[in-house]
Amino acid sequence: MALKARVWSAGRILVIGGALLSTYVLSAALSARVALRMREVKVPVLVGQPLSSASAAVGDLGLTLKVDEARRSDPKIAAG
């Protein structure tokens, strides 16, 4: 009788451990999916557009446009 009780006890521990592990894995997967989707933003192509039309394009999407006039990415390329 003691062996049967030990087997049932070990079985319950394994079932509980498996349930906890599967809950953890499912929770981690769903959290990662939600976190990655929340950061997706569709940004329109603004290359070559004047500042006014670029501001209007991003404003329609609820975004703001910040232009740093002091910084230029490549000194060989002319402004505009």
All heavy atoms as TSV, in Angstrom:
chain	resi	resn	atom	element	x	y	z
A	1	MET	N	N	0.812	-1.193	0.000
A	1	MET	CA	C	0.000	0.000	0.000
A	1	MET	C	C	0.856	1.258	0.000
A	1	MET	O	O	0.494	2.240	-0.605
A	1	MET	CB	C	-0.928	-0.033	1.213
A	1	MET	CG	C	-1.944	1.054	1.205
A	1	MET	SD	S	-3.157	0.713	-0.051
A	1	MET	CE	C	-4.336	1.918	0.347
A	2	ALA	N	N	1.994	1.236	0.646
A	2	ALA	CA	C	2.857	2.409	0.714
A	2	ALA	C	C	3.422	2.744	-0.663
A	2	ALA	O	O	3.554	3.916	-1.018
A	2	ALA	CB	C	3.983	2.167	1.703
A	3	LEU	N	N	3.750	1.718	-1.458
A	3	LEU	CA	C	4.283	1.945	-2.801
A	3	LEU	C	C	3.231	2.625	-3.687
A	3	LEU	O	O	3.537	3.553	-4.427
A	3	LEU	CB	C	4.744	0.631	-3.428
A	3	LEU	CG	C	5.327	0.738	-4.839
A	3	LEU	CD1	C	6.566	1.613	-4.823
A	3	LEU	CD2	C	5.629	-0.633	-5.384
A	4	LYS	N	N	1.994	2.169	-3.579
A	4	LYS	CA	C	0.914	2.754	-4.375
A	4	LYS	C	C	0.706	4.221	-3.996
A	4	LYS	O	O	0.497	5.083	-4.861
A	4	LYS	CB	C	-0.369	1.967	-4.156
A	4	LYS	CG	C	-1.495	2.371	-5.058
A	4	LYS	CD	C	-2.686	1.468	-4.887
A	4	LYS	CE	C	-3.792	1.875	-5.835
A	4	LYS	NZ	N	-4.960	1.031	-5.721
A	5	ALA	N	N	0.791	4.546	-2.722
A	5	ALA	CA	C	0.636	5.929	-2.270
A	5	ALA	C	C	1.780	6.798	-2.778
A	5	ALA	O	O	1.573	7.947	-3.178
A	5	ALA	CB	C	0.572	5.972	-0.745
A	6	ARG	N	N	2.995	6.246	-2.809
A	6	ARG	CA	C	4.143	7.002	-3.318
A	6	ARG	C	C	4.010	7.273	-4.813
A	6	ARG	O	O	4.359	8.344	-5.297
A	6	ARG	CB	C	5.436	6.240	-3.051
A	6	ARG	CG	C	5.859	6.268	-1.620
A	6	ARG	CD	C	7.203	5.631	-1.472
A	6	ARG	NE	N	7.354	5.124	-0.129
A	6	ARG	CZ	C	8.297	4.299	0.246
A	6	ARG	NH1	N	9.153	3.836	-0.633
A	6	ARG	NH2	N	8.371	3.905	1.493
A	7	VAL	N	N	3.530	6.278	-5.544
A	7	VAL	CA	C	3.351	6.448	-6.986
A	7	VAL	C	C	2.319	7.532	-7.266
A	7	VAL	O	O	2.520	8.396	-8.116
A	7	VAL	CB	C	2.955	5.104	-7.642
A	7	VAL	CG1	C	2.527	5.317	-9.082
A	7	VAL	CG2	C	4.108	4.115	-7.573
A	8	TRP	N	N	1.193	7.494	-6.543
A	8	TRP	CA	C	0.177	8.528	-6.736
A	8	TRP	C	C	0.718	9.903	-6.356
A	8	TRP	O	O	0.443	10.900	-7.017
A	8	TRP	CB	C	-1.066	8.215	-5.909
A	8	TRP	CG	C	-1.970	7.240	-6.597
A	8	TRP	CD1	C	-2.181	5.946	-6.258
A	8	TRP	CD2	C	-2.770	7.489	-7.760
A	8	TRP	NE1	N	-3.051	5.354	-7.131
A	8	TRP	CE2	C	-3.432	6.290	-8.071
A	8	TRP	CE3	C	-2.984	8.585	-8.573
A	8	TRP	CZ2	C	-4.302	6.172	-9.147
A	8	TRP	CZ3	C	-3.843	8.476	-9.634
A	8	TRP	CH2	C	-4.490	7.267	-9.912
A	9	SER	N	N	1.495	9.974	-5.293
A	9	SER	CA	C	2.067	11.241	-4.855
A	9	SER	C	C	3.032	11.787	-5.906
A	9	SER	O	O	3.010	12.971	-6.237
A	9	SER	CB	C	2.774	11.057	-3.519
A	9	SER	OG	O	3.346	12.263	-3.089
A	10	ALA	N	N	3.879	10.917	-6.426
A	10	ALA	CA	C	4.825	11.333	-7.464
A	10	ALA	C	C	4.077	11.749	-8.731
A	10	ALA	O	O	4.455	12.706	-9.403
A	10	ALA	CB	C	5.810	10.206	-7.758
A	11	GLY	N	N	3.016	11.034	-9.061
A	11	GLY	CA	C	2.212	11.379	-10.235
A	11	GLY	C	C	1.565	12.748	-10.096
A	11	GLY	O	O	1.539	13.533	-11.047
A	12	ARG	N	N	1.048	13.032	-8.920
A	12	ARG	CA	C	0.435	14.348	-8.695
A	12	ARG	C	C	1.479	15.458	-8.807
A	12	ARG	O	O	1.205	16.509	-9.371
A	12	ARG	CB	C	-0.223	14.395	-7.317
A	12	ARG	CG	C	-1.587	13.758	-7.301
A	12	ARG	CD	C	-2.256	14.025	-5.996
A	12	ARG	NE	N	-1.536	13.254	-4.964
A	12	ARG	CZ	C	-2.027	12.837	-3.831
A	12	ARG	NH1	N	-3.264	13.144	-3.520
A	12	ARG	NH2	N	-1.327	12.142	-2.988
A	13	ILE	N	N	2.653	15.209	-8.269
A	13	ILE	CA	C	3.723	16.215	-8.361
A	13	ILE	C	C	4.111	16.454	-9.820
A	13	ILE	O	O	4.301	17.599	-10.245
A	13	ILE	CB	C	4.940	15.790	-7.518
A	13	ILE	CG1	C	4.588	15.878	-6.035
A	13	ILE	CG2	C	6.155	16.653	-7.837
A	13	ILE	CD1	C	5.641	15.324	-5.108
A	14	LEU	N	N	4.210	15.404	-10.601
A	14	LEU	CA	C	4.542	15.550	-12.016
A	14	LEU	C	C	3.444	16.292	-12.778
A	14	LEU	O	O	3.727	17.135	-13.630
A	14	LEU	CB	C	4.797	14.184	-12.654
A	14	LEU	CG	C	6.099	13.501	-12.262
A	14	LEU	CD1	C	6.169	12.104	-12.868
A	14	LEU	CD2	C	7.282	14.334	-12.707
A	15	VAL	N	N	2.195	16.002	-12.488
A	15	VAL	CA	C	1.084	16.684	-13.161
A	15	VAL	C	C	1.076	18.169	-12.800
A	15	VAL	O	O	0.918	19.034	-13.668
A	15	VAL	CB	C	-0.264	16.018	-12.813
A	15	VAL	CG1	C	-1.435	16.879	-13.256
A	15	VAL	CG2	C	-0.337	14.639	-13.450
A	16	ILE	N	N	1.250	18.473	-11.531
A	16	ILE	CA	C	1.275	19.872	-11.101
A	16	ILE	C	C	2.474	20.597	-11.712
A	16	ILE	O	O	2.355	21.724	-12.196
A	16	ILE	CB	C	1.281	19.968	-9.564
A	16	ILE	CG1	C	-0.069	19.519	-9.013
A	16	ILE	CG2	C	1.589	21.384	-9.105
A	16	ILE	CD1	C	-0.104	19.384	-7.502
A	17	GLY	N	N	3.622	19.959	-11.716
A	17	GLY	CA	C	4.818	20.561	-12.324
A	17	GLY	C	C	4.627	20.795	-13.818
A	17	GLY	O	O	5.015	21.835	-14.350
A	18	GLY	N	N	4.034	19.831	-14.500
A	18	GLY	CA	C	3.766	19.992	-15.930
A	18	GLY	C	C	2.783	21.121	-16.202
A	18	GLY	O	O	2.945	21.888	-17.158
A	19	ALA	N	N	1.763	21.218	-15.364
A	19	ALA	CA	C	0.788	22.291	-15.525
A	19	ALA	C	C	1.434	23.657	-15.292
A	19	ALA	O	O	1.178	24.612	-16.040
A	19	ALA	CB	C	-0.381	22.089	-14.573
A	20	LEU	N	N	2.278	23.755	-14.282
A	20	LEU	CA	C	2.968	25.017	-14.025
A	20	LEU	C	C	3.909	25.380	-15.165
A	20	LEU	O	O	3.983	26.541	-15.586
A	20	LEU	CB	C	3.740	24.941	-12.707
A	20	LEU	CG	C	2.910	24.964	-11.436
A	20	LEU	CD1	C	3.804	24.713	-10.221
A	20	LEU	CD2	C	2.208	26.297	-11.294
A	21	LEU	N	N	4.626	24.401	-15.676
A	21	LEU	CA	C	5.559	24.653	-16.780
A	21	LEU	C	C	4.814	25.077	-18.041
A	21	LEU	O	O	5.210	26.034	-18.713
A	21	LEU	CB	C	6.394	23.401	-17.050
A	21	LEU	CG	C	7.435	23.539	-18.165
A	21	LEU	CD1	C	8.473	24.589	-17.788
A	21	LEU	CD2	C	8.096	22.203	-18.434
A	22	SER	N	N	3.724	24.400	-18.355
A	22	SER	CA	C	2.966	24.769	-19.550
A	22	SER	C	C	2.324	26.149	-19.391
A	22	SER	O	O	2.264	26.928	-20.345
A	22	SER	CB	C	1.918	23.715	-19.873
A	22	SER	OG	O	0.979	23.617	-18.835
A	23	THR	N	N	1.878	26.500	-18.188
A	23	THR	CA	C	1.335	27.827	-17.940
A	23	THR	C	C	2.408	28.892	-18.125
A	23	THR	O	O	2.165	29.942	-18.729
A	23	THR	CB	C	0.756	27.916	-16.517
A	23	THR	OG1	O	-0.255	26.920	-16.366
A	23	THR	CG2	C	0.183	29.286	-16.233
A	24	TYR	N	N	3.607	28.620	-17.645
A	24	TYR	CA	C	4.720	29.557	-17.802
A	24	TYR	C	C	5.059	29.761	-19.270
A	24	TYR	O	O	5.216	30.888	-19.734
A	24	TYR	CB	C	5.949	29.049	-17.029
A	24	TYR	CG	C	7.190	29.831	-17.341
A	24	TYR	CD1	C	7.384	31.095	-16.804
A	24	TYR	CD2	C	8.162	29.323	-18.195
A	24	TYR	CE1	C	8.520	31.822	-17.088
A	24	TYR	CE2	C	9.290	30.045	-18.486
A	24	TYR	CZ	C	9.473	31.297	-17.930
A	24	TYR	OH	O	10.592	32.024	-18.226
A	25	VAL	N	N	5.166	28.689	-20.028
A	25	VAL	CA	C	5.529	28.782	-21.443
A	25	VAL	C	C	4.452	29.534	-22.227
A	25	VAL	O	O	4.753	30.410	-23.045
A	25	VAL	CB	C	5.776	27.378	-22.036
A	25	VAL	CG1	C	5.898	27.411	-23.547
A	25	VAL	CG2	C	7.014	26.758	-21.420
A	26	LEU	N	N	3.198	29.224	-21.984
A	26	LEU	CA	C	2.101	29.902	-22.667
A	26	LEU	C	C	2.073	31.387	-22.320
A	26	LEU	O	O	1.911	32.238	-23.199
A	26	LEU	CB	C	0.774	29.241	-22.298
A	26	LEU	CG	C	-0.461	29.807	-22.982
A	26	LEU	CD1	C	-0.392	29.574	-24.484
A	26	LEU	CD2	C	-1.707	29.163	-22.418
A	27	SER	N	N	2.262	31.714	-21.068
A	27	SER	CA	C	2.268	33.106	-20.631
A	27	SER	C	C	3.434	33.874	-21.256
A	27	SER	O	O	3.264	35.011	-21.711
A	27	SER	CB	C	2.354	33.169	-19.115
A	27	SER	OG	O	2.520	34.492	-18.679
A	28	ALA	N	N	4.606	33.278	-21.288
A	28	ALA	CA	C	5.773	33.939	-21.879
A	28	ALA	C	C	5.571	34.162	-23.375
A	28	ALA	O	O	5.906	35.233	-23.904
A	28	ALA	CB	C	7.026	33.103	-21.632
A	29	ALA	N	N	5.022	33.195	-24.069
A	29	ALA	CA	C	4.801	33.330	-25.510
A	29	ALA	C	C	3.778	34.422	-25.808
A	29	ALA	O	O	3.980	35.248	-26.700
A	29	ALA	CB	C	4.349	31.997	-26.094
A	30	LEU	N	N	2.684	34.445	-25.067
A	30	LEU	CA	C	1.664	35.470	-25.294
A	30	LEU	C	C	2.172	36.859	-24.925
A	30	LEU	O	O	1.878	37.835	-25.625
A	30	LEU	CB	C	0.403	35.143	-24.509
A	30	LEU	CG	C	-0.400	33.950	-25.018
A	30	LEU	CD1	C	-1.569	33.650	-24.090
A	30	LEU	CD2	C	-0.897	34.206	-26.431
A	31	SER	N	N	2.939	36.961	-23.856
A	31	SER	CA	C	3.482	38.255	-23.458
A	31	SER	C	C	4.447	38.791	-24.502
A	31	SER	O	O	4.427	39.978	-24.826
A	31	SER	CB	C	4.199	38.143	-22.112
A	31	SER	OG	O	3.299	37.783	-21.114
A	32	ALA	N	N	5.293	37.933	-25.029
A	32	ALA	CA	C	6.235	38.358	-26.061
A	32	ALA	C	C	5.493	38.792	-27.320
A	32	ALA	O	O	5.846	39.792	-27.950
A	32	ALA	CB	C	7.205	37.227	-26.379
A	33	ARG	N	N	4.463	38.070	-27.677
A	33	ARG	CA	C	3.702	38.424	-28.877
A	33	ARG	C	C	3.023	39.782	-28.714
A	33	ARG	O	O	3.053	40.612	-29.614
A	33	ARG	CB	C	2.672	37.340	-29.160
A	33	ARG	CG	C	1.910	37.560	-30.420
A	33	ARG	CD	C	0.966	36.415	-30.681
A	33	ARG	NE	N	0.155	36.716	-31.830
A	33	ARG	CZ	C	0.084	35.962	-32.899
A	33	ARG	NH1	N	0.768	34.847	-32.949
A	33	ARG	NH2	N	-0.666	36.302	-33.905
A	34	VAL	N	N	2.416	40.008	-27.563
A	34	VAL	CA	C	1.744	41.282	-27.315
A	34	VAL	C	C	2.761	42.418	-27.278
A	34	VAL	O	O	2.540	43.489	-27.855
A	34	VAL	CB	C	0.932	41.230	-26.002
A	34	VAL	CG1	C	0.493	42.604	-25.559
A	34	VAL	CG2	C	-0.258	40.315	-26.173
A	35	ALA	N	N	3.895	42.205	-26.624
A	35	ALA	CA	C	4.912	43.247	-26.512
A	35	ALA	C	C	5.476	43.617	-27.880
A	35	ALA	O	O	5.719	44.791	-28.161
A	35	ALA	CB	C	6.032	42.790	-25.586
A	36	LEU	N	N	5.671	42.656	-28.743
A	36	LEU	CA	C	6.214	42.947	-30.066
A	36	LEU	C	C	5.183	43.622	-30.961
A	36	LEU	O	O	5.513	44.477	-31.762
A	36	LEU	CB	C	6.731	41.668	-30.709
A	36	LEU	CG	C	7.965	41.072	-30.057
A	36	LEU	CD1	C	8.334	39.748	-30.706
A	36	LEU	CD2	C	9.136	42.029	-30.137
A	37	ARG	N	N	3.934	43.261	-30.848
A	37	ARG	CA	C	2.902	43.876	-31.679
A	37	ARG	C	C	2.610	45.305	-31.247
A	37	ARG	O	O	2.239	46.135	-32.072
A	37	ARG	CB	C	1.616	43.072	-31.631
A	37	ARG	CG	C	1.661	41.861	-32.486
A	37	ARG	CD	C	0.261	41.301	-32.633
A	37	ARG	NE	N	0.273	40.227	-33.578
A	37	ARG	CZ	C	-0.054	40.366	-34.855
A	37	ARG	NH1	N	-0.407	41.538	-35.299
A	37	ARG	NH2	N	-0.012	39.344	-35.661
A	38	MET	N	N	2.739	45.608	-29.984
A	38	MET	CA	C	2.425	46.943	-29.497
A	38	MET	C	C	3.416	47.977	-30.008
A	38	MET	O	O	3.121	49.154	-30.046
A	38	MET	CB	C	2.409	46.970	-27.969
A	38	MET	CG	C	1.327	46.116	-27.350
A	38	MET	SD	S	-0.317	46.567	-27.862
A	38	MET	CE	C	-0.535	48.049	-26.927
A	39	ARG	N	N	4.588	47.576	-30.421
A	39	ARG	CA	C	5.601	48.503	-30.874
A	39	ARG	C	C	5.564	48.727	-32.379
A	39	ARG	O	O	6.331	49.508	-32.900
A	39	ARG	CB	C	6.968	47.998	-30.456
A	39	ARG	CG	C	7.065	47.832	-28.932
A	39	ARG	CD	C	8.413	47.455	-28.513
A	39	ARG	NE	N	9.147	48.706	-28.338
A	39	ARG	CZ	C	10.429	48.769	-28.139
A	39	ARG	NH1	N	11.145	47.703	-28.119
A	39	ARG	NH2	N	11.025	49.930	-27.973
A	40	GLU	N	N	4.689	48.047	-33.097
A	40	GLU	CA	C	4.619	48.211	-34.540
A	40	GLU	C	C	3.938	49.525	-34.895
A	40	GLU	O	O	2.850	49.816	-34.434
A	40	GLU	CB	C	3.836	47.063	-35.178
A	40	GLU	CG	C	4.592	45.770	-35.228
A	40	GLU	CD	C	3.797	44.676	-35.923
A	40	GLU	OE1	O	2.773	44.975	-36.554
A	40	GLU	OE2	O	4.216	43.527	-35.821
A	41	VAL	N	N	4.606	50.314	-35.706
A	41	VAL	CA	C	4.061	51.571	-36.174
A	41	VAL	C	C	4.353	51.672	-37.663
A	41	VAL	O	O	5.491	51.500	-38.091
A	41	VAL	CB	C	4.696	52.776	-35.438
A	41	VAL	CG1	C	4.194	54.086	-36.000
A	41	VAL	CG2	C	4.449	52.686	-33.956
A	42	LYS	N	N	3.339	51.946	-38.450
A	42	LYS	CA	C	3.543	52.143	-39.881
A	42	LYS	C	C	3.943	53.588	-40.112
A	42	LYS	O	O	3.208	54.511	-39.787
A	42	LYS	CB	C	2.273	51.810	-40.655
A	42	LYS	CG	C	1.943	50.348	-40.610
A	42	LYS	CD	C	0.745	50.038	-41.466
A	42	LYS	CE	C	0.452	48.550	-41.405
A	42	LYS	NZ	N	-0.681	48.174	-42.242
A	43	VAL	N	N	5.144	53.764	-40.675
A	43	VAL	CA	C	5.681	55.093	-40.923
A	43	VAL	C	C	5.728	55.305	-42.434
A	43	VAL	O	O	6.275	54.485	-43.158
A	43	VAL	CB	C	7.089	55.239	-40.317
A	43	VAL	CG1	C	7.664	56.614	-40.614
A	43	VAL	CG2	C	7.044	55.002	-38.820
A	44	PRO	N	N	5.164	56.413	-42.916
A	44	PRO	CA	C	5.202	56.655	-44.354
A	44	PRO	C	C	6.614	57.021	-44.816
A	44	PRO	O	O	7.451	57.452	-44.022
A	44	PRO	CB	C	4.246	57.841	-44.535
A	44	PRO	CG	C	4.228	58.530	-43.227
A	44	PRO	CD	C	4.445	57.457	-42.199
A	45	VAL	N	N	6.869	56.857	-46.098
A	45	VAL	CA	C	8.168	57.222	-46.667
A	45	VAL	C	C	8.213	58.741	-46.780
A	45	VAL	O	O	7.377	59.357	-47.443
A	45	VAL	CB	C	8.362	56.554	-48.045
A	45	VAL	CG1	C	9.677	56.986	-48.655
A	45	VAL	CG2	C	8.293	55.053	-47.919
A	46	LEU	N	N	9.199	59.355	-46.145
A	46	LEU	CA	C	9.292	60.806	-46.094
A	46	LEU	C	C	10.474	61.350	-46.888
A	46	LEU	O	O	10.681	62.560	-46.917
A	46	LEU	CB	C	9.408	61.266	-44.636
A	46	LEU	CG	C	8.288	60.817	-43.705
A	46	LEU	CD1	C	8.596	61.214	-42.277
A	46	LEU	CD2	C	6.959	61.379	-44.149
A	47	VAL	N	N	11.211	60.480	-47.539
A	47	VAL	CA	C	12.413	60.895	-48.253
A	47	VAL	C	C	12.033	61.790	-49.423
A	47	VAL	O	O	11.174	61.457	-50.237
A	47	VAL	CB	C	13.195	59.658	-48.757
A	47	VAL	CG1	C	14.392	60.081	-49.578
A	47	VAL	CG2	C	13.601	58.801	-47.597
A	48	GLY	N	N	12.669	62.948	-49.494
A	48	GLY	CA	C	12.465	63.867	-50.601
A	48	GLY	C	C	11.227	64.734	-50.491
A	48	GLY	O	O	10.973	65.556	-51.359
A	49	GLN	N	N	10.443	64.589	-49.433
A	49	GLN	CA	C	9.235	65.403	-49.278
A	49	GLN	C	C	9.571	66.697	-48.547
A	49	GLN	O	O	10.436	66.711	-47.670
A	49	GLN	CB	C	8.170	64.650	-48.491
A	49	GLN	CG	C	7.564	63.488	-49.213
A	49	GLN	CD	C	6.396	62.898	-48.425
A	49	GLN	OE1	O	5.958	63.439	-47.428
A	49	GLN	NE2	N	5.894	61.777	-48.908
A	50	PRO	N	N	8.869	67.775	-48.887
A	50	PRO	CA	C	9.058	69.010	-48.118
A	50	PRO	C	C	8.573	68.826	-46.680
A	50	PRO	O	O	7.778	67.927	-46.389
A	50	PRO	CB	C	8.192	70.038	-48.840
A	50	PRO	CG	C	7.653	69.381	-50.044
A	50	PRO	CD	C	7.963	67.933	-49.979
A	51	LEU	N	N	9.055	69.669	-45.804
A	51	LEU	CA	C	8.743	69.543	-44.380
A	51	LEU	C	C	7.236	69.632	-44.116
A	51	LEU	O	O	6.709	68.896	-43.290
A	51	LEU	CB	C	9.482	70.623	-43.584
A	51	LEU	CG	C	9.353	70.572	-42.073
A	51	LEU	CD1	C	9.850	69.237	-41.539
A	51	LEU	CD2	C	10.106	71.705	-41.438
A	52	SER	N	N	6.538	70.482	-44.835
A	52	SER	CA	C	5.105	70.644	-44.592
A	52	SER	C	C	4.318	69.386	-44.952
A	52	SER	O	O	3.447	68.950	-44.197
A	52	SER	CB	C	4.562	71.839	-45.381
A	52	SER	OG	O	4.789	71.638	-46.769
A	53	SER	N	N	4.617	68.774	-46.094
A	53	SER	CA	C	3.880	67.564	-46.473
A	53	SER	C	C	4.300	66.370	-45.621
A	53	SER	O	O	3.495	65.497	-45.324
A	53	SER	CB	C	4.057	67.261	-47.965
A	53	SER	OG	O	5.403	66.961	-48.242
A	54	ALA	N	N	5.570	66.327	-45.207
A	54	ALA	CA	C	6.012	65.249	-44.328
A	54	ALA	C	C	5.338	65.349	-42.971
A	54	ALA	O	O	4.902	64.342	-42.402
A	54	ALA	CB	C	7.532	65.285	-44.170
A	55	SER	N	N	5.201	66.570	-42.452
A	55	SER	CA	C	4.518	66.772	-41.166
A	55	SER	C	C	3.049	66.383	-41.267
A	55	SER	O	O	2.489	65.788	-40.347
A	55	SER	CB	C	4.630	68.225	-40.724
A	55	SER	OG	O	5.960	68.545	-40.428
A	56	ALA	N	N	2.430	66.712	-42.397
A	56	ALA	CA	C	1.021	66.352	-42.589
A	56	ALA	C	C	0.857	64.841	-42.690
A	56	ALA	O	O	-0.099	64.275	-42.150
A	56	ALA	CB	C	0.475	67.027	-43.843
A	57	ALA	N	N	1.792	64.172	-43.363
A	57	ALA	CA	C	1.704	62.716	-43.537
A	57	ALA	C	C	1.811	61.987	-42.205
A	57	ALA	O	O	1.057	61.048	-41.936
A	57	ALA	CB	C	2.778	62.230	-44.502
A	58	VAL	N	N	2.747	62.398	-41.370
A	58	VAL	CA	C	2.881	61.725	-40.075
A	58	VAL	C	C	1.805	62.177	-39.098
A	58	VAL	O	O	1.414	61.431	-38.214
A	58	VAL	CB	C	4.286	61.909	-39.456
A	58	VAL	CG1	C	5.356	61.294	-40.313
A	58	VAL	CG2	C	4.602	63.354	-39.186
A	59	GLY	N	N	1.310	63.398	-39.256
A	59	GLY	CA	C	0.236	63.890	-38.394
A	59	GLY	C	C	-1.057	63.128	-38.597
A	59	GLY	O	O	-1.822	62.920	-37.651
A	60	ASP	N	N	-1.310	62.690	-39.830
A	60	ASP	CA	C	-2.510	61.903	-40.110
A	60	ASP	C	C	-2.489	60.558	-39.383
A	60	ASP	O	O	-3.539	59.987	-39.103
A	60	ASP	CB	C	-2.654	61.657	-41.614
A	60	ASP	CG	C	-2.954	62.940	-42.379
A	60	ASP	OD1	O	-3.399	63.914	-41.736
A	60	ASP	OD2	O	-2.737	62.961	-43.608
A	61	LEU	N	N	-1.303	60.055	-39.081
A	61	LEU	CA	C	-1.164	58.776	-38.379
A	61	LEU	C	C	-1.062	58.942	-36.865
A	61	LEU	O	O	-0.917	57.966	-36.137
A	61	LEU	CB	C	0.080	58.034	-38.890
A	61	LEU	CG	C	0.054	57.647	-40.361
A	61	LEU	CD1	C	1.395	57.066	-40.770
A	61	LEU	CD2	C	-1.053	56.654	-40.617
A	62	GLY	N	N	-1.101	60.191	-36.401
A	62	GLY	CA	C	-1.015	60.439	-34.964
A	62	GLY	C	C	0.424	60.489	-34.455
A	62	GLY	O	O	0.656	60.392	-33.267
A	63	LEU	N	N	1.366	60.662	-35.372
A	63	LEU	CA	C	2.775	60.742	-35.000
A	63	LEU	C	C	3.229	62.188	-35.063
A	63	LEU	O	O	2.561	63.040	-35.635
A	63	LEU	CB	C	3.623	59.895	-35.953
A	63	LEU	CG	C	3.270	58.414	-36.043
A	63	LEU	CD1	C	4.072	57.750	-37.151
A	63	LEU	CD2	C	3.522	57.723	-34.726
A	64	THR	N	N	4.385	62.477	-34.470
A	64	THR	CA	C	4.951	63.819	-34.553
A	64	THR	C	C	6.283	63.737	-35.271
A	64	THR	O	O	6.990	62.730	-35.205
A	64	THR	CB	C	5.159	64.424	-33.157
A	64	THR	OG1	O	5.981	63.554	-32.392
A	64	THR	CG2	C	3.836	64.630	-32.444
A	65	LEU	N	N	6.624	64.817	-35.952
A	65	LEU	CA	C	7.862	64.887	-36.714
A	65	LEU	C	C	8.795	65.871	-36.039
A	65	LEU	O	O	8.424	67.008	-35.762
A	65	LEU	CB	C	7.576	65.337	-38.155
A	65	LEU	CG	C	8.773	65.465	-39.081
A	65	LEU	CD1	C	9.415	64.104	-39.302
A	65	LEU	CD2	C	8.353	66.068	-40.404
A	66	LYS	N	N	10.007	65.414	-35.758
A	66	LYS	CA	C	11.009	66.277	-35.151
A	66	LYS	C	C	12.203	66.318	-36.089
A	66	LYS	O	O	12.768	65.285	-36.438
A	66	LYS	CB	C	11.430	65.732	-33.786
A	66	LYS	CG	C	12.480	66.565	-33.109
A	66	LYS	CD	C	12.890	65.969	-31.777
A	66	LYS	CE	C	14.043	66.737	-31.193
A	66	LYS	NZ	N	14.568	66.094	-29.998
A	67	VAL	N	N	12.576	67.525	-36.497
A	67	VAL	CA	C	13.699	67.704	-37.414
A	67	VAL	C	C	14.834	68.343	-36.646
A	67	VAL	O	O	14.673	69.397	-36.028
A	67	VAL	CB	C	13.298	68.593	-38.609
A	67	VAL	CG1	C	14.479	68.794	-39.538
A	67	VAL	CG2	C	12.131	67.975	-39.349
A	68	ASP	N	N	15.986	67.707	-36.690
A	68	ASP	CA	C	17.175	68.246	-36.039
A	68	ASP	C	C	18.014	68.920	-37.123
A	68	ASP	O	O	18.710	68.262	-37.887
A	68	ASP	CB	C	17.954	67.115	-35.360
A	68	ASP	CG	C	19.104	67.623	-34.515
A	68	ASP	OD1	O	19.260	68.849	-34.397
A	68	ASP	OD2	O	19.842	66.777	-33.980
A	69	GLU	N	N	17.921	70.234	-37.195
A	69	GLU	CA	C	18.607	70.987	-38.246
A	69	GLU	C	C	20.126	70.976	-38.060
A	69	GLU	O	O	20.869	71.114	-39.020
A	69	GLU	CB	C	18.103	72.437	-38.260
A	69	GLU	CG	C	16.647	72.570	-38.627
A	69	GLU	CD	C	16.369	72.242	-40.082
A	69	GLU	OE1	O	17.295	72.317	-40.916
A	69	GLU	OE2	O	15.227	71.889	-40.383
A	70	ALA	N	N	20.594	70.833	-36.836
A	70	ALA	CA	C	22.023	70.899	-36.569
A	70	ALA	C	C	22.750	69.625	-36.986
A	70	ALA	O	O	23.953	69.646	-37.219
A	70	ALA	CB	C	22.255	71.154	-35.084
A	71	ARG	N	N	22.059	68.528	-37.136
A	71	ARG	CA	C	22.719	67.257	-37.428
A	71	ARG	C	C	22.428	66.829	-38.857
A	71	ARG	O	O	21.294	66.826	-39.305
A	71	ARG	CB	C	22.219	66.183	-36.471
A	71	ARG	CG	C	22.896	64.882	-36.671
A	71	ARG	CD	C	22.470	63.901	-35.628
A	71	ARG	NE	N	23.112	62.625	-35.924
A	71	ARG	CZ	C	22.850	61.519	-35.331
A	71	ARG	NH1	N	21.947	61.506	-34.387
A	71	ARG	NH2	N	23.460	60.415	-35.640
A	72	ARG	N	N	23.469	66.424	-39.547
A	72	ARG	CA	C	23.306	65.910	-40.903
A	72	ARG	C	C	24.047	64.585	-40.951
A	72	ARG	O	O	25.145	64.436	-40.440
A	72	ARG	CB	C	23.893	66.894	-41.912
A	72	ARG	CG	C	23.128	68.191	-41.823
A	72	ARG	CD	C	23.187	69.093	-42.992
A	72	ARG	NE	N	23.505	68.535	-44.260
A	72	ARG	CZ	C	24.195	69.173	-45.168
A	72	ARG	NH1	N	24.652	70.375	-44.921
A	72	ARG	NH2	N	24.420	68.640	-46.319
A	73	SER	N	N	23.452	63.613	-41.615
A	73	SER	CA	C	24.035	62.287	-41.610
A	73	SER	C	C	25.256	62.155	-42.513
A	73	SER	O	O	26.144	61.375	-42.243
A	73	SER	CB	C	22.983	61.254	-42.012
A	73	SER	OG	O	22.396	61.634	-43.232
A	74	ASP	N	N	25.326	62.924	-43.600
A	74	ASP	CA	C	26.471	62.825	-44.499
A	74	ASP	C	C	26.803	64.214	-45.020
A	74	ASP	O	O	25.996	64.851	-45.702
A	74	ASP	CB	C	26.144	61.895	-45.661
A	74	ASP	CG	C	27.378	61.527	-46.470
A	74	ASP	OD1	O	28.446	62.138	-46.257
A	74	ASP	OD2	O	27.279	60.635	-47.323
A	75	PRO	N	N	27.992	64.714	-44.736
A	75	PRO	CA	C	28.351	66.074	-45.173
A	75	PRO	C	C	28.499	66.183	-46.693
A	75	PRO	O	O	28.501	67.291	-47.227
A	75	PRO	CB	C	29.661	66.359	-44.456
A	75	PRO	CG	C	30.217	65.025	-44.108
A	75	PRO	CD	C	29.053	64.114	-43.945
A	76	LYS	N	N	28.628	65.081	-47.413
A	76	LYS	CA	C	28.784	65.130	-48.867
A	76	LYS	C	C	27.475	65.395	-49.594
A	76	LYS	O	O	27.467	65.802	-50.747
A	76	LYS	CB	C	29.383	63.810	-49.382
A	76	LYS	CG	C	30.772	63.544	-48.865
A	76	LYS	CD	C	31.257	62.199	-49.356
A	76	LYS	CE	C	32.607	61.877	-48.741
A	76	LYS	NZ	N	33.054	60.535	-49.097
A	77	ILE	N	N	26.343	65.144	-48.911
A	77	ILE	CA	C	25.041	65.338	-49.516
A	77	ILE	C	C	24.523	66.730	-49.181
A	77	ILE	O	O	24.524	67.138	-48.023
A	77	ILE	CB	C	24.048	64.269	-49.018
A	77	ILE	CG1	C	24.565	62.881	-49.400
A	77	ILE	CG2	C	22.666	64.508	-49.581
A	77	ILE	CD1	C	23.746	61.750	-48.851
A	78	ALA	N	N	24.074	67.425	-50.201
A	78	ALA	CA	C	23.595	68.801	-50.015
A	78	ALA	C	C	22.279	68.805	-49.234
A	78	ALA	O	O	21.542	67.825	-49.234
A	78	ALA	CB	C	23.395	69.459	-51.376
A	79	ALA	N	N	22.010	69.938	-48.610
A	79	ALA	CA	C	20.762	70.075	-47.849
A	79	ALA	C	C	19.567	70.041	-48.790
A	79	ALA	O	O	19.637	70.513	-49.920
A	79	ALA	CB	C	20.779	71.373	-47.078
A	80	GLY	N	N	18.464	69.505	-48.316
A	80	GLY	CA	C	17.243	69.442	-49.106
A	80	GLY	C	C	17.114	68.124	-49.816
A	80	GLY	O	O	16.191	67.845	-50.484
